[in-house]
């Protein structure tokens, strides 16, 4: 407000600035050109006046026709302010200024222009200082919404310390594992050491779900430095977790699959599968083996050459249900891979040749897998008839039926040999399910319906295959 008063005062007193207290009776004769006005010379109304504050020179001239018309228009509409300044000295001098302006008028001209600027600046500062301060309650609300600079600095510093890349985490786990490597190899563990090694393997397995991290792990020799010592040790809990880590690393990752193959992991996994009796170790071993040889015909060839199908046949002949199911699912996946190669581009011809070199379909017959699968199905179906639909066996029976459906084209000659037993047992089980107790619970009834559909499909395919053979 004070700044506005000063500005209005300056505008109001411009006629006085332009003139002086000195009296000069010389009459100013205006023209269309700018003329210098001598100090003390009175000016008539209706002139265009300008003043240079640096030189102190005042000039005036007659108003142009356009300016005069604009002036008259503005006066008629009561506009007292415009972009162009036209002064009427007589009117300005004759009007009585407001008391506050008159009181400051004499002081104004006692200071040079720089001093006036300094005063204006001080007015602005004073106005800023007079702003109302925030009350304590309002200030507290603001503090709750926003953190001060020092707090932010501390928090960012903590964050900066805790930021660690995956590469650094992998390196840290490698270093931690080295401190336990001898204990892992020798099998001389304390309970705490087992927990620490398992924690390292858990964390590595989490990181290796990312394909790039798995590649880095392989490049850092993780296969030989971490996984191999665990598999060579005697602790089955650590061995199972290392197998899970291996499966995660190689899954859908060709580069890491190749690293594992170069480190002889196919042979190592088959050895564990044929010698270890713990179900958890065997199931994790089959998970790792499945991830290693899927979509990798070179590894499949190594697997067959080192007795993989014979080992699988023995598992079907006599092992735990969970292990048998994993074997059947893996074989089904390997056959499905080959069915999906029927339509390939020229760029994939090399891959097709690699699969042809393995010739897994013929090997399934040669190494007795078809025979073992057929016997497993017959024995399982007979057992189901004796025990009258055990709901806990549904997944196992479903896996057998699905596996039989997939391998029928491959194993048709073997199935033909057992047709006198195979077809009757399928029909008996189908009749048993179709005439089962209708009062069973809804969930069990749904499971039963799904199983009936699978067995019906199996029966149809087997009949068609055997009929074609005849």
C-alpha positions in Angstrom: 0.0 0.0 0.0 2.8 2.4 0.9 4.4 1.7 -2.5 1.2 2.7 -4.2 1.0 5.9 -2.3 4.6 6.9 -3.4 3.8 6.1 -7.0 0.6 8.1 -7.0 2.4 10.9 -5.2 5.0 11.0 -8.0 2.4 11.0 -10.7 0.3 13.6 -9.0 3.3 16.0 -8.5 4.8 15.6 -12.0 3.7 19.1 -12.9 5.7 20.4 -10.0 8.7 18.3 -10.9 8.6 19.5 -14.5 8.4 23.1 -13.4 10.1 24.9 -10.5 9.4 27.5 -7.9 11.4 30.0 -10.0 9.1 32.4 -11.8 9.5 33.0 -15.5 7.0 35.2 -17.2 8.2 34.0 -20.6 5.2 32.5 -22.5 5.8 29.0 -23.9 4.6 28.8 -27.5 3.9 25.2 -28.3 4.4 23.7 -31.8 4.1 20.2 -33.3 7.8 19.6 -32.5 9.3 18.9 -29.1 10.7 22.0 -27.4 12.6 22.4 -24.2 10.7 24.1 -21.4 12.6 26.6 -19.3 12.3 26.3 -15.5 9.5 28.3 -14.1 7.7 28.7 -17.5 4.0 28.1 -17.1 2.5 25.6 -19.5 -1.0 25.7 -21.0 -3.4 22.8 -21.0 -3.6 20.2 -23.7 0.1 19.7 -24.3 2.1 16.5 -24.6 4.9 16.7 -22.0 7.9 14.5 -21.2 10.6 14.8 -18.6 14.1 13.2 -18.5 14.9 12.4 -14.9 18.6 11.9 -15.6 19.2 15.2 -17.3 16.4 17.2 -15.7 15.2 18.5 -19.1 11.5 19.0 -19.7 10.0 19.0 -23.2 6.5 19.7 -24.5 4.6 19.9 -27.8 1.1 20.2 -29.1 -0.8 16.9 -29.1 -1.3 15.1 -32.4 -4.9 14.9 -33.8 -5.1 11.2 -32.9 -3.8 11.9 -29.3 -6.3 14.7 -28.9 -9.2 12.6 -30.0 -8.1 9.8 -27.7 -7.8 12.2 -24.8 -11.3 13.6 -25.3 -12.8 10.1 -25.5 -11.1 9.1 -22.3 -12.2 12.2 -20.5 -15.8 11.7 -21.5 -15.7 8.1 -20.2 -14.1 9.2 -16.9 -10.8 7.3 -17.4 -8.1 9.0 -15.5 -5.2 6.5 -16.3 -3.7 5.5 -19.7 -0.6 4.2 -21.2 0.3 7.7 -22.5 0.8 10.5 -19.9 -0.7 13.9 -20.7 -0.4 16.5 -18.0 -2.5 19.6 -17.4 -0.3 21.7 -15.1 -2.9 24.3 -14.3 -5.4 21.8 -13.1 -2.8 19.8 -11.2 -1.5 22.9 -9.4 -4.9 24.2 -8.6 -6.2 20.9 -6.9 -5.6 20.5 -3.2 -3.6 17.3 -2.6 -4.5 15.0 0.2 -2.9 15.7 3.5 -0.7 12.6 3.5 0.6 13.5 0.1 1.2 17.1 0.9 3.1 16.1 4.1 5.5 13.9 2.1 5.8 16.3 -0.9 8.6 18.5 0.4 10.6 15.5 1.7 10.4 13.8 -1.7 12.5 16.4 -3.5 15.2 16.5 -0.9 16.7 13.2 -2.1 18.3 12.1 -5.4 16.7 9.5 -7.6 18.9 6.6 -6.2 17.8 7.4 -2.7 14.2 7.3 -3.8 14.8 3.8 -5.3 16.4 2.6 -2.0 13.4 3.8 -0.1 11.0 2.0 -2.5 13.0 -1.2 -2.0 12.7 -0.8 1.8 9.0 -0.3 1.5 8.7 -3.7 -0.2 10.8 -5.3 2.5 8.7 -3.8 5.2 5.5 -5.0 3.5 6.9 -8.5 3.4 7.8 -8.4 7.1 4.3 -7.4 8.0 2.8 -10.6 6.5 0.9 -12.6 9.2 3.0 -15.4 10.7 1.7 -18.9 10.7 0.2 -20.0 14.0 1.7 -22.9 15.9 -1.2 -25.3 14.9 -0.9 -24.4 11.2 2.9 -24.8 11.3 2.6 -28.2 12.9 0.2 -29.4 10.2 2.7 -28.3 7.5 5.5 -30.1 9.3 3.4 -33.3 9.4 3.0 -33.1 5.6 6.5 -32.3 4.7 9.9 -33.3 6.0 12.6 -30.8 6.6 15.8 -30.7 4.6 18.0 -32.3 7.3 15.6 -35.2 7.7 15.5 -35.8 4.0 19.3 -35.8 3.9 19.5 -38.4 6.6 16.9 -40.7 4.9 18.6 -40.4 1.5 22.0 -41.2 3.0 20.6 -44.4 4.5 19.0 -45.3 1.2 22.2 -44.7 -0.6 24.1 -47.0 1.7 21.5 -49.8 1.3 21.2 -49.7 -2.5 23.0 -52.8 -3.7 22.9 -54.3 -7.3 22.1 -57.9 -8.0 25.7 -58.4 -9.1 26.9 -57.2 -5.7 24.4 -59.5 -3.9 25.6 -62.5 -5.9 29.2 -61.7 -5.0 28.3 -61.4 -1.4 26.6 -64.8 -1.4 29.5 -66.4 -3.1 31.8 -65.0 -0.4 29.6 -66.2 2.4 29.3 -69.7 0.9 33.1 -70.0 0.7 33.3 -69.8 4.5 31.1 -72.9 4.7 32.4 -74.8 1.7 34.6 -77.3 3.7 31.7 -78.1 6.0 29.4 -78.7 3.0 31.9 -81.0 1.4 32.8 -82.9 4.6 29.3 -83.0 6.0 30.5 -81.7 9.4 27.8 -79.2 10.1 26.5 -77.5 13.1 22.7 -76.6 13.1 23.6 -73.0 12.7 25.8 -73.7 9.7 23.1 -75.7 8.0 20.7 -72.8 8.4 23.2 -70.3 7.1 24.0 -72.4 4.0 20.2 -72.9 3.3 19.7 -69.2 3.6 22.4 -68.5 1.0 20.8 -71.1 -1.4 17.3 -69.6 -0.8 18.4 -66.1 -1.6 20.4 -67.2 -4.6 17.4 -69.2 -5.9 15.3 -66.0 -5.6 17.8 -63.9 -7.6 18.2 -66.6 -10.3 14.6 -66.4 -11.3 15.8 -63.4 -13.3 17.3 -64.8 -16.5 20.2 -62.3 -16.6 21.1 -63.1 -13.0 21.2 -66.8 -13.8 23.7 -66.0 -16.7 25.9 -64.0 -14.3 25.7 -66.8 -11.8 27.0 -69.2 -14.4 29.7 -66.8 -15.6 30.9 -66.5 -12.0 31.4 -70.3 -11.9 28.4 -70.8 -9.6 27.9 -74.3 -11.0 31.3 -75.6 -9.8 31.7 -73.3 -6.8 28.3 -73.6 -5.1 26.0 -76.2 -6.7 28.5 -79.1 -7.2 29.9 -79.0 -3.5 26.3 -79.2 -2.3 25.4 -82.1 -4.5 28.6 -83.9 -3.5 27.8 -83.4 0.2 25.9 -85.7 2.5 23.2 -83.3 3.8 20.0 -84.1 2.0 18.3 -80.9 3.0 21.1 -78.8 1.4 21.3 -81.2 -1.5 17.5 -80.7 -2.3 17.8 -77.0 -2.1 20.9 -77.0 -4.4 18.9 -79.0 -6.9 16.1 -76.5 -6.8 18.6 -73.7 -7.3 20.0 -75.6 -10.4 16.6 -76.1 -11.8 15.8 -72.4 -11.4 19.0 -71.3 -13.1 18.7 -73.5 -16.2 15.0 -73.2 -16.7 14.3 -71.7 -20.2 17.8 -70.3 -20.2 19.9 -71.9 -23.1 23.2 -70.3 -22.1 23.0 -71.6 -18.5 21.7 -75.0 -19.8 24.9 -75.2 -21.9 27.1 -74.3 -18.8 25.4 -77.1 -16.8 25.9 -79.6 -19.6 29.6 -78.6 -19.8 29.9 -79.2 -16.0 28.5 -82.8 -16.4 25.3 -82.1 -14.5 23.2 -84.5 -16.5 25.4 -87.4 -15.3 25.4 -86.0 -11.7 21.6 -85.8 -11.6 21.2 -89.3 -12.9 23.6 -90.6 -10.3 21.6 -88.9 -7.5 18.4 -90.2 -9.0 19.6 -93.8 -9.0 21.3 -93.8 -5.6 19.4 -91.4 -3.3 16.3 -92.8 -1.5 14.8 -89.5 -0.1 11.6 -88.5 -2.0 12.3 -84.8 -1.6 15.8 -85.2 -3.1 14.5 -87.3 -6.0 11.6 -84.9 -6.9 13.9 -81.9 -6.8 16.4 -83.9 -8.9 13.8 -84.6 -11.5 12.8 -80.9 -11.5 16.4 -79.9 -12.2 16.8 -82.6 -14.8 13.6 -81.7 -16.6 14.6 -78.0 -16.7 18.0 -78.9 -18.0 17.0 -81.2 -20.9 13.8 -79.6 -22.1 14.1 -77.8 -25.4 17.8 -78.9 -25.4 18.2 -82.0 -27.7 22.0 -82.2 -27.1 21.4 -82.7 -23.3 18.6 -85.2 -24.1 21.1 -87.2 -26.1 23.5 -87.2 -23.2 20.7 -88.2 -20.8 19.8 -91.2 -22.9 23.4 -92.2 -23.5 24.0 -92.3 -19.7 21.1 -94.6 -18.9 18.4 -92.0 -18.3 15.6 -94.1 -19.8 16.6 -97.3 -17.9 16.6 -95.3 -14.7 13.1 -94.0 -15.5 11.9 -97.5 -16.2 13.0 -98.7 -12.8 11.2 -95.7 -11.2 8.0 -96.7 -12.9 8.5 -100.3 -11.8 9.1 -99.5 -8.2 9.2 -96.1 -6.6 7.0 -93.5 -4.8 4.0 -92.0 -6.6 5.3 -88.5 -6.6 8.5 -89.5 -8.3 6.7 -91.7 -10.8 4.4 -88.8 -11.7 7.4 -86.5 -12.4 8.9 -89.1 -14.7 5.7 -89.6 -16.7 5.2 -85.8 -17.0 8.8 -85.3 -18.3 8.5 -88.0 -20.9 5.2 -86.6 -22.0 6.8 -83.1 -22.4 9.7 -84.5 -24.4 7.3 -86.3 -26.9 5.2 -83.1 -27.1 8.3 -81.1 -28.1 8.7 -83.4 -31.1 5.1 -83.1 -32.1 5.5 -79.3 -32.1 8.3 -79.5 -34.6 6.1 -80.6 -37.5 5.8 -77.1 -38.7 9.2 -75.4 -38.7 11.0 -72.7 -40.7 14.2 -73.2 -42.6 16.1 -71.5 -39.8 15.0 -74.3 -37.4 16.1 -77.1 -39.6 19.2 -77.5 -37.6 17.1 -77.9 -34.4 15.0 -80.6 -36.2 18.1 -82.5 -37.1 19.3 -82.4 -33.5 16.0 -83.9 -32.3 16.1 -86.5 -35.0 19.6 -87.6 -33.8 18.2 -88.3 -30.3 15.4 -90.5 -31.7 13.7 -90.6 -28.3 10.6 -92.4 -29.6 12.5 -95.5 -30.6 14.6 -95.4 -27.4 11.4 -95.5 -25.3 10.6 -98.8 -26.9 14.2 -100.1 -26.9 14.8 -99.4 -23.2 11.5 -100.8 -22.0 9.8 -97.5 -21.0 6.5 -98.5 -22.8 6.4 -101.8 -21.1 6.9 -100.3 -17.7 4.2 -97.6 -18.3 1.7 -100.2 -19.5 2.3 -102.3 -16.4 2.0 -99.3 -14.1 -1.3 -98.4 -15.6 -2.7 -101.9 -15.3 -1.5 -102.3 -11.7 -2.8 -98.8 -10.7 -6.2 -99.4 -12.2 -6.5 -102.8 -10.5 -5.6 -101.2 -7.2 -8.1 -98.5 -7.8 -10.9 -101.1 -8.4 -10.0 -102.9 -5.1 -9.9 -99.7 -3.1 -13.0 -98.1 -4.6 -12.0 -94.7 -5.7 -9.6 -93.1 -3.3 -9.8 -89.3 -3.8 -6.1 -88.9 -3.0 -5.1 -91.0 -6.0 -6.9 -88.8 -8.5 -3.8 -86.8 -9.6 -1.8 -90.0 -10.0 -4.5 -91.8 -12.1 -5.0 -88.6 -14.2 -1.2 -88.4 -14.9 -1.1 -92.1 -16.0 -4.1 -91.6 -18.3 -2.7 -88.5 -19.9 0.7 -90.0 -20.3 -0.8 -93.1 -21.9 -2.8 -90.9 -24.3 0.4 -89.1 -25.4 2.7 -92.2 -25.8 0.1 -94.5 -27.5 1.4 -93.6 -31.0 5.0 -94.4 -29.8 4.2 -97.5 -27.7 1.5 -99.0 -29.8 3.5 -102.2 -30.5 4.1 -102.8 -26.8 0.4 -102.0 -26.0 -0.7 -104.5 -28.7 1.2 -107.2 -26.8 -0.8 -106.4 -23.7 -4.2 -105.8 -25.4 -5.8 -108.7 -23.7 -5.1 -107.2 -20.3 -5.0 -103.5 -21.2 -8.4 -103.0 -22.8 -10.4 -105.0 -20.3 -8.9 -103.2 -17.3 -9.7 -99.8 -18.9 -13.2 -101.0 -19.5 -13.7 -102.3 -16.0 -12.5 -99.1 -14.4 -14.7 -97.1 -16.7 -17.7 -99.1 -15.8 -16.9 -98.9 -12.1 -16.7 -95.1 -12.2 -19.8 -94.7 -14.3 -21.8 -96.8 -11.8 -20.3 -95.3 -8.7 -22.3 -94.1 -5.7 -24.3 -91.0 -6.8 -24.3 -89.7 -3.2 -20.7 -88.7 -3.1 -19.9 -85.1 -2.4 -20.0 -82.6 -5.3 -16.2 -82.0 -5.3 -15.5 -85.7 -5.6 -18.2 -86.0 -8.2 -16.5 -83.4 -10.4 -13.2 -85.1 -10.0 -14.8 -88.4 -10.9 -16.4 -86.9 -14.1 -13.1 -85.5 -15.3 -11.4 -88.9 -14.7 -14.1 -90.7 -16.6 -13.6 -88.4 -19.6 -9.9 -89.1 -19.6 -10.4 -92.8 -19.4 -13.0 -92.7 -22.2 -10.5 -90.8 -24.4 -7.8 -93.3 -23.6 -10.0 -96.2 -24.4 -11.0 -94.7 -27.8 -7.3 -94.0 -28.7 -6.1 -97.5 -27.7 -9.0 -99.2 -29.6 -8.2 -97.1 -32.7 -4.5 -97.8 -32.6 -5.0 -101.6 -32.1 -7.6 -101.7 -34.8 -5.3 -100.1 -37.3 -2.6 -102.6 -36.4 -5.0 -105.5 -37.1 
